[in-house]
């Protein structure tokens, strides 16, 4: 019997990968300049797959704190200002809507939509300060706290690149739905496990303590069933131009590894892997201009849901 799924609570889970936390901590130190060792209380973290809902999640959990995220944000490229998922999500919001955004940062999404009222939830004091300077209503409050006093108050509840960070996504979704009116819309954007990022070696930002889970289309579709929602759309952003070489390096590394019979490891700091990845990197420079990013699935997927009306008759 496996570990309980953090989304659907099923015990029908299996281990798909094991990660040495010392190697993972070294990656965070070398590539992001941050010390992640304090988050790991086990020598190995396992990546589980739930056979019932398809969610991939890490166990035992290691969840980053505010200091950890402040350190990551010092590095360029950590957070893209331009997000295709924002443009797509905006299509489902009208000027008559009362909007709640969870994990709103400094308010980039709020500035791209029309609304009747906007409320953001955020823990970063710096982000809250910047948001308030723009006249946005942003609260330093947890979703659980907010849901206890704002039941069924919003036409739209949204969160972008948040769900993969939380320890209990099932409870998180339930609390967000508690804030939503009947017939309201829930917008969720997460990194897509159906994109090329599932094959990236040493992609520390897709592992603890940064990410606690990994989301496929199957799992995003299952959300509708688990929480009595109507799935309106799954939108995959096209490959961002800034990620072209990242995509090519990943694909070439996978092909070269298969060619020499080398099995995939999520964390691989060995000399042989460095040699293969170095070859893939050099080759990617020559091929970068030959791919059309518009025809390739990018890193993020947006799920749009409607809260079903309750038949009172």
Secondary structure, 3 states (H helix, E strand, C coil): CCCCCCCCCCCCEEEEEEEEHHHHHHHHHHHHCCCCHHHCCCCEEEEEEECCCCCEEEECCCECCHHHHHHHCCCCCCCCCCCHHHHHHHCCCCCCCEEEEECCCCCCCHHHCCCCEEEEECCCHHHHHHHHHCCCCEECCCHHHHHHHCCCCEEEEEEECCHHHCCCHHHHHHHHHHCEEEEEEEEEEEEECCCHHHHCCCCHHHCCECCCEEECHHHHHHHHHHCCEEEEEEEEEECCHHHHHHHHHHHHHHHHHHHCCCCCCCCCCCHHHHHHHHHHHHHHHHHHHHCCHHHCEEEEEEEEEEECCCCCC
